[in-house]
Each structure stands twice: as C-alpha cells, then as structure tokens.
Amino acid sequence: MQKTHVYFVRHAESVGNDTRTNLPPEENVLTKRGCVQAQLLGKHLQNIAFTHVFASPYVRTVSTAEQILSESTATSIDTGIEVDANIRERHSGIYEGRSTRAL
C-alpha cells in the first residue's frame, strides 16, 4: 500500500502579522518578507510531487500556496490550488481592522 503524506503549511508573513492588526482578509496580503518566506519554503519542498493543494480563500494563503508551487520541480503543471472556505480559521466580525493591543 502506498503511503500518503500530508503537509500542513501556515501562510507566510502577512501585513496583519507585521503590524499586529486584525485586517480584513482582502487587505491582509503577504509582506515582502512573507513572499521570500514562501519562496524559500517552496525551494525546500521543490522535490515533493504534490497531487492536491488546498488553501482557504484568504489572499495570504493562496499567495503562499502559489509561491510554493512556483518553486516545485516535481509537481504536475496541472496541479492547481483548490480553494475551500471550510478551512478558513475565523471571521473577526466587529474586531476586524483593530490592533491586537486594542483587543
């Protein structure tokens, strides 16, 4: 029986992480450092032949997955990112846009 390997990756550094602000998802993009982090992780995982890639609908998670796949030398060109709202972590409601200090 063939083994199945599952890799869980948290998104790279986002603007909200950097500023410690609870930004709306569409504004919480990767920082320059986050882009480099995702690229480096992609290089580290470049020989993994991913058959499925899932991401929440947040810009930061999709961008991280795209960077990782762009570095892959083993993944099929047809392997895309399946965006699934069921794997997002939360909705911030009235706390959206507020700093973590204010919370």
N, C-alpha and C positions, 0 to 999 in steps of 0.2 A: 504494500500500500504506500502510495506517495505521500510524503509529509506536506502539510500546508503551513506556511509561515505567514504570520500576520505582523505587520509593522505599524505601530501607532506613532504618529508624529503630531506634536503640538505645533501650531503655527509659529513662524519666526516672529521676531520683534515687530510690534505694530506701533503706530503713533500713540495709541492709548496706553500701551505698556510704557513707552518712553516718557510720556507726560503725566502718567498716573491719572488719566482722565477716562471716565466711562463714556466713550464716544459712541454715537450711532454707528451701527455696523457698516453702512456705506461710506462713512468718513474714516473708518479705522483701517487704513491701508498699511502696508509694510513700510518701515523706515528704510533708509539706505543700508543701515546695518542689518536689518531684517532680510533684505534681499541678498546680502552677502552670506548671512547665516543659511538661508535656504539653498543658495547655490553650493555652499560648502557641504551641506548635508547631501545634496544631490550627487556631488562628486564622491562622497563617502559610500553612497548606495548605488553608484553607477552600474555595477555589475549584477544587480538584482533584476531579474526579469519579472517585473510586476505584471500581473494579469488583470487586476482590478485596483482602481484607485477611487477612494471616496473622500468627499470633503463636505463640510457644512456650507451653506450658501453665503457665508461671510467672505468679503473680498480678501481678507488676510489669509484665510485658509485655502482658498482657491489659488491665490498667488503663490503661496508656499508650495502647494502640490505642483503647480506649473513649473516652478523653478527646479524642483526635484526631478520631474520627468524630463525637463530640457537637458539635464546632465546625463541621463540614462543612456548607456550603450547596449543594454540587453533587453529593454522593454520594446515590445512591438509598437510601431508607429500608430497602429490602430487603437492602442490602449488610451482611452480618454479618462477624464475625471467625471465620475458620477456624483453630482451634487444632490445631497439629501438633507432636507430641512429637519428630519428627525434626529440628526446627530449634532445639532447646534446646542450650545450649553445653556443658554438662557435668553430671556428678554428682560431688559433692565427697567422698563416702564418709566416711572417718574424720576428714577435716578440717572437716566441717560443724559450724558453731557456734563455731569457733575464730577468734580475731582474726588479721588478716593479719600482725601483728607476731609472734604465736606461731608462725606457719608458717615 
